[in-house]
């Protein structure tokens, strides 16, 4: 009696009683009603669903021309002081690849030692500036021009950079031994890793740079990390060959 009187009192004061919605039975009943409406039993529910879907915004696909309609964009890639100026032959290869293939403008500022790249009216690809920046960065880090050209020609080709000390904090002779394990005698370990994983690697002091697809970079990076942690090269060879063969079978 007290609960009934309380509800009536709440109704008199202007409050509306709200019943709980949901539950398995309610959801099952709603699904049955929707299925019956789909068969022609109730057209009102279909109208409600169509009206609900019609409220969702519809955006047109983005166009590359729209992305390039704004102001010119510029990227600056610094050249370290210990890195010599590119030779005339390499500079012509870089210039031809960026200007003719990507439709960008490039300038090497001798005063600030920056390679400046910017878009222009001839730029057709929205990702051309990022590709050119990665290409120049790969060359500055020590890659050959012919190998770095894959960053421009292929869409699924990337550059990954990390330091040996990021994997394990090594110093002194321990760091030197880790570098020796990565390179191997006569750089045999480095060449084997590149051949098995279809990547190109550059070892500069404690920094390591890998060029390749996302999956191949992952395999090569795992192998290099194992070498840094002290695993013998023979065991690493077997692991990367097994992983590479499984990846090739999946493709």
C-alpha positions as CSV (number, residue, x, y, z in Angstrom):
1,X,0.0,0.0,0.0
2,X,2.8,2.4,0.8
3,X,4.4,1.8,-2.7
4,X,1.1,2.4,-4.5
5,X,0.5,5.6,-2.5
6,X,4.1,6.7,-3.2
7,X,3.6,6.1,-7.0
8,X,0.3,8.0,-7.0
9,X,2.0,10.8,-5.0
10,X,4.8,11.0,-7.5
11,X,2.3,11.1,-10.4
12,X,0.4,13.9,-8.7
13,X,3.6,15.9,-8.3
14,X,4.3,15.8,-12.0
15,X,6.8,13.0,-12.3
16,X,6.5,10.4,-15.0
17,X,7.2,6.8,-14.2
18,X,9.8,5.2,-16.5
19,X,9.8,1.5,-17.0
20,X,13.0,-0.3,-17.8
21,X,13.5,-1.3,-21.5
22,X,15.6,-4.1,-22.8
23,X,16.2,-7.6,-21.7
24,X,16.4,-10.7,-23.7
25,X,12.6,-11.1,-24.1
26,X,12.2,-7.5,-25.4
27,X,15.1,-7.9,-27.8
28,X,13.7,-11.2,-29.1
29,X,10.3,-9.6,-29.5
30,X,11.8,-6.7,-31.4
31,X,13.7,-9.0,-33.7
32,X,10.6,-11.0,-34.5
33,X,8.7,-7.8,-35.3
34,X,11.5,-6.7,-37.7
35,X,11.5,-10.0,-39.4
36,X,7.7,-9.9,-39.8
37,X,7.9,-6.4,-41.2
38,X,10.5,-7.6,-43.7
39,X,8.1,-10.2,-44.9
40,X,5.4,-7.6,-45.5
41,X,3.6,-8.0,-42.2
42,X,4.2,-4.4,-40.9
43,X,5.4,-1.6,-43.1
44,X,5.5,1.0,-40.3
45,X,8.7,-0.6,-38.8
46,X,10.4,-0.5,-42.2
47,X,9.6,3.1,-42.6
48,X,11.0,3.8,-39.2
49,X,14.3,1.9,-39.9
50,X,14.6,3.7,-43.3
51,X,14.1,7.1,-41.6
52,X,16.7,6.2,-39.0
53,X,19.3,5.2,-41.7
54,X,18.5,8.3,-43.7
55,X,19.7,10.5,-40.9
56,X,23.3,9.2,-41.2
57,X,25.6,11.6,-42.9
58,X,27.0,10.6,-46.3
59,X,30.4,12.1,-47.3
60,X,31.7,11.9,-50.9
61,X,35.1,10.2,-51.4
62,X,38.1,12.5,-51.0
63,X,39.9,13.5,-54.2
64,X,43.6,14.1,-54.6
65,X,43.0,17.4,-56.4
66,X,41.1,18.7,-53.4
67,X,44.0,17.9,-51.1
68,X,46.4,19.9,-53.3
69,X,44.1,22.9,-53.8
70,X,45.5,24.7,-50.7
71,X,48.7,26.5,-50.2
72,X,52.1,25.0,-51.0
73,X,53.6,22.6,-48.5
74,X,57.3,22.4,-47.7
75,X,59.5,19.8,-46.0
76,X,63.0,20.4,-44.7
77,X,65.4,17.5,-44.2
78,X,68.5,18.4,-42.3
79,X,71.9,17.1,-43.5
80,X,74.3,16.4,-40.6
81,X,77.6,18.1,-40.5
82,X,79.5,14.8,-40.7
83,X,77.7,13.9,-43.9
84,X,79.4,15.2,-47.0
85,X,77.6,17.0,-49.8
86,X,76.1,14.5,-52.4
87,X,78.2,14.1,-55.6
88,X,77.0,15.6,-58.8
89,X,75.9,12.2,-60.1
90,X,73.9,11.3,-57.1
91,X,72.4,14.8,-56.9
92,X,71.2,14.5,-60.5
93,X,69.5,11.1,-59.7
94,X,67.8,12.6,-56.7
95,X,66.8,15.7,-58.7
96,X,65.4,13.6,-61.6
97,X,63.4,11.3,-59.4
98,X,61.8,14.0,-57.3
99,X,61.2,16.6,-60.0
100,X,60.2,14.5,-63.0
101,X,58.5,11.5,-61.3
102,X,56.8,13.2,-58.4
103,X,56.3,16.7,-59.8
104,X,58.0,18.5,-56.8
105,X,60.5,21.3,-56.4
106,X,63.8,20.6,-54.5
107,X,66.6,22.8,-53.2
108,X,69.7,22.2,-51.2
109,X,70.3,25.1,-48.9
110,X,74.1,25.3,-48.3
111,X,73.8,27.9,-45.6
112,X,71.4,26.0,-43.3
113,X,72.4,22.5,-44.7
114,X,68.8,21.6,-45.3
115,X,67.2,19.8,-48.3
116,X,64.0,21.8,-49.0
117,X,61.2,20.1,-50.9
118,X,57.9,21.7,-51.7
119,X,54.8,21.1,-53.8
120,X,53.8,23.1,-57.0
121,X,51.2,23.1,-59.7
122,X,52.7,20.0,-61.3
123,X,52.2,17.9,-58.2
124,X,49.4,15.3,-58.8
125,X,49.9,12.9,-55.9
126,X,48.9,13.9,-52.4
127,X,51.5,11.6,-50.9
128,X,54.4,12.7,-53.1
129,X,55.8,15.1,-50.5
130,X,56.0,12.3,-47.9
131,X,57.6,9.9,-50.4
132,X,60.2,12.4,-51.4
133,X,61.1,13.2,-47.8
134,X,61.6,9.6,-46.9
135,X,63.7,9.1,-50.1
136,X,66.0,12.0,-49.2
137,X,66.2,10.9,-45.6
138,X,67.1,7.3,-46.6
139,X,69.9,8.6,-48.8
140,X,71.3,10.9,-46.1
141,X,71.3,8.1,-43.6
142,X,73.6,6.1,-45.9
143,X,71.4,4.1,-48.3
144,X,72.3,3.9,-52.0
145,X,70.2,6.0,-54.4
146,X,69.1,2.9,-56.3
147,X,67.9,1.2,-53.2
148,X,66.1,4.3,-51.8
149,X,64.3,4.7,-55.1
150,X,61.9,2.0,-54.1
151,X,60.4,4.4,-51.5
152,X,59.2,6.5,-54.5
153,X,58.2,3.7,-56.9
154,X,56.4,1.4,-54.4
155,X,53.5,2.4,-52.1
156,X,54.1,-0.3,-49.5
157,X,57.8,0.4,-49.0
158,X,58.9,2.1,-45.7
159,X,61.9,3.2,-43.7
160,X,62.4,2.1,-40.1
161,X,65.1,3.6,-37.9
162,X,66.2,2.6,-34.4
163,X,69.3,2.5,-32.2
164,X,71.0,-0.5,-30.7
165,X,70.7,1.0,-27.2
166,X,66.9,1.1,-27.6
167,X,66.8,-2.7,-27.5
168,X,69.3,-3.1,-24.7
169,X,71.4,-0.5,-22.9
170,X,74.9,-1.6,-23.8
171,X,78.2,0.3,-23.3
172,X,81.9,-0.2,-24.1
173,X,82.9,-3.6,-25.3
174,X,79.4,-5.1,-24.9
175,X,78.2,-2.5,-27.5
176,X,81.1,-3.3,-29.8
177,X,80.3,-7.0,-29.6
178,X,76.6,-6.4,-30.4
179,X,77.6,-4.4,-33.5
180,X,80.0,-7.2,-34.5
181,X,77.2,-9.8,-34.2
182,X,74.8,-7.7,-36.4
183,X,77.4,-7.2,-39.1
184,X,79.2,-10.5,-38.9
185,X,82.5,-11.5,-40.4
186,X,82.9,-9.7,-43.7
187,X,79.3,-8.4,-43.2
188,X,78.1,-12.0,-43.8
189,X,75.3,-11.7,-41.2
190,X,74.1,-8.4,-42.6
191,X,73.9,-9.7,-46.2
192,X,72.2,-12.9,-45.1
193,X,69.5,-11.0,-43.2
194,X,68.9,-8.8,-46.2
195,X,68.7,-11.7,-48.7
196,X,66.3,-13.8,-46.5
197,X,64.0,-10.9,-45.5
198,X,64.1,-9.0,-48.8
199,X,65.2,-5.7,-47.1
200,X,68.1,-3.3,-47.3
201,X,69.9,-2.4,-44.0
202,X,72.3,0.3,-43.1
203,X,74.4,0.1,-39.9
204,X,75.9,3.5,-38.9
205,X,77.6,3.4,-35.5
206,X,74.8,2.6,-33.0
207,X,72.0,3.5,-35.4
208,X,70.3,0.9,-37.7
209,X,68.0,1.7,-40.7
210,X,65.9,-0.9,-42.5
211,X,64.2,-0.4,-46.0
212,X,61.4,-2.8,-47.0
213,X,57.8,-3.6,-46.7
214,X,56.0,-3.6,-43.3
215,X,56.1,-7.4,-42.9
216,X,59.7,-7.8,-44.0
217,X,60.8,-4.9,-41.7
218,X,59.1,-6.7,-38.8
219,X,61.0,-10.0,-39.6
220,X,64.4,-8.2,-40.0
221,X,63.9,-6.1,-36.9
222,X,63.1,-9.2,-34.8
223,X,66.3,-10.9,-36.1
224,X,68.5,-7.9,-35.4
225,X,67.0,-7.6,-31.9
226,X,67.8,-11.2,-31.2
227,X,71.4,-10.7,-32.3
228,X,71.7,-7.6,-30.0
229,X,70.4,-9.7,-27.1
230,X,73.1,-12.3,-27.6
231,X,71.5,-15.1,-29.6
232,X,74.0,-17.0,-31.9
233,X,73.7,-16.1,-35.6
234,X,73.0,-19.8,-36.6
235,X,69.9,-19.8,-34.5
236,X,68.8,-16.4,-35.9
237,X,69.3,-17.7,-39.4
238,X,67.0,-20.6,-38.8
239,X,64.3,-18.5,-37.3
240,X,64.2,-15.9,-40.0
241,X,64.2,-18.5,-42.8
242,X,61.3,-20.3,-41.1
243,X,59.3,-17.1,-40.7
244,X,60.1,-15.9,-44.2
245,X,59.0,-19.2,-45.7
246,X,55.7,-19.1,-43.8
247,X,55.1,-15.5,-45.1
248,X,55.9,-16.5,-48.7
249,X,53.4,-19.5,-48.4
250,X,50.7,-17.2,-47.1
251,X,51.2,-14.8,-50.0
